[in-house]
């Protein structure tokens, strides 16, 4: 009997389309941030926190960026739930990716306080008082970050059981890289490092989604 070749992933099923949301979320978010970083007057991508892009007359762009990215992650979580139903990581994996999306949405709709000289005219240092919406904004980021880290270890257990060494390595090293990059003691490059850390975390979810899309495509063709 001739061996059947499994084709590359397609988005022909509802599950695959939902998973594809996790693939496009990261590049979309990073691209929108980079465009703003080089076009917004007074914004220094290597110094100013990305959240400050949500302020000012053009702040709606970054607010939308957070909300849309969070929505895409929630959709991806639905695809994960479908793809992993009744399988290891099929409960907590999707829940944590969805919680990551909820955290991003919360960080988007709750604005941070102006500071570090941005938007132009804002205080040069930290704000004198922290508003309630700035606190919720930070909580949104905390929720998103903790949920993503927890998801890495949930999927680690899955791939250890399946003896998939490359994925085990990815689940261990990716969170280490993100934590080291984000926590590196250099305030002058903090914003850029956070962007790099975000790109790595987005990449992990995208790679996971692609792997499941391929599995979904292969199953649909059998």
N, C-alpha and C positions, 0 to 999 in steps of 0.2 A: 504494500500500500504506500502510495506517495505521501511524503510528509507535507502537511498543510502549512503554508506560510502565513503567519499572523501579520496583517497589514499594520502600517503606522496608524496612530490614533486619529480618530475623526470625532466630530461633535455631532454624530447622527442620532444619539439617544438623549433623552432628558437628563439622565445621570451624567453623561459626558459633558453636556452643555453646562450643567451646574458646576462640575469640576473645573471646566475651562475658565470660570469666573475667578478661581484661585490662581490661574496662570496669568491672566491679564492684569490682576489687581496691582501687583508690585510694580511692573514696568510703567503702568499708568500713573501711579502715585509718584514714583521717582521722577518721571518725565515732567509732570506738572510742577513739582518742587524745583527742579533744575531750571525750567523756563522762567519761573518767578524769581529764582535766585539771581539770575543775570539781568532781569528786566525791571524789578521793583527798585525804585529810587531809594538809596540809603541802606539797602539790605546787603549784609555781608554773609555769604553762605558758609564761610568758615567760622564765623563767630556768633551770629544771631541764631537763637533757637528757631527751629522751623515753625513752631506754633505762632510766632509773631507774624507770619505771613497771613494769618487769619484776621489781622487787624487792618484798619484803614479802609479807604474807598474800594480797594480791590480785594479786600479780605474774603469776600464771598467765594473767590476762586479756591482758596485753600480750605475754607469750610466745606465746600462741595467736594473737594478732593478727599478729605477725611471721611465724609459721609458716604460717598460713592464707593470708596475702597472698603469701608466697613460693610456696606451692603453686599459687595461682591464676595467678601469673606463669609458672610452669612449664607449666601447662595451656595458657595463652595461647600460649606458645612452640610447643607442639604444633600449635595452630591456625595460627600463622604459617607453620610448616613445610609444612602441607598447602596453605594458600592460595598460598604463593609457590614451590611446588615447581618446579624447573627454570626459575626466573625470577631476575632480578637481586635480590640481598639475600636470596635464599631459603635460603642456607646460614648465613651469619654473623648475619643478623638474628635468626632464631629462637634460635640458640645464645646470643647475647648477652642476649636477654630472659630465656631460661631461666637463664643464669648470674646475672642480676639476682635472680631468685627464689631461687636457691641461696644467694646472699649474705644475703638477708633471713632465710632459715631459719637459717643459721649465726649471724646476729646475735641471733636469737630464742632458740636453745637454749643459747648461750653467754652467760651473764649478765655484765653490767658490774659494777664495784665500787661499793659505796655511797659517797656523797659529797655535797657541797653541801647538807648538812643533810637529805637524803632517802634512805631513809625516816626518819621522825622518830627522833632519837637517833643518826643517822649523823654523822660528822665534818663540820664546817662547810665545810671546804675540800676539796681533792683528797685521795684516799686516800693513805696513807703508802707503801703497796706496791701494785703493779699485778699482779693475779693472771693466771694463764695463760688462764683463761676470759674475762677482760676483754680480753686481747690478741686472742683469737680473735673476740670480739665486734666489736672495731674492724676486724679484717680482713674480717669479713662485710660491714660497711658499706662498706669500701673496694672490695671485689669488686663489690658491688651498684652503687655509684656509677660506677666505671670502666666496668663493663659497659653501663650505661645511656648514658653519654656516647659510648662507642664505637658503640652501636647507632644513635644519632642521626646519626653521620657515615656509617655503612653505608647507612642509608635516604636520607641526603642524596644519595649517588651514584646511587641508584635514581631519585629524583625529578628530579635534574638530567638524567639520560638521557631521562626521560619528558617533560621540559620542563613540569613542574607547579610553577609559580612559587610558589604559596601554600605548598605543602609544602616546597619548598626554603627559603623564608623561615622556616617553622616549625622545620626541622631546624637552621638556623643560630642563630636567636634564642633558642630554648628553652634549649639548654645554656648560652648566655651569661647568660641571666636567672638560671638556677639557680646558676651559679658565683658571680655577683655577689651574689645574696641570701645564699648560704651563707657567703661570705668577707667580708661586710661587717664592719668592725672595731668591733663593739659587743657585748661579752660579755653585757650585761644583756638583750639581745633574741635571743641566739643560738638558744635552743630554739624560739622562735616562728618565727624566720627559717628554721630547718631544716625546720619543719613546712610552711611556705609553699613552700620549695624542693621538698619531697617532693610536695606537691599539684601543682606544675607538672609535675614529671617523671611522676607518675601520669597527669596529664591528657594528656600527649603520647602515652603508650602507649595510653590509652583511645581517643583520637581516631584513631590508626592502626588500632586493632582495629575501630572502627566503620566506617572507610572500607573495610576488607577484608570486613567482614560484608556491607556493602551490595553490594560487587562479587560476593561469593559468592551472595547472594540473587538478584541479577540474572542470574547465570550459571545458577542452578538453575531459573529460570523461563523460560529460553529453549527 
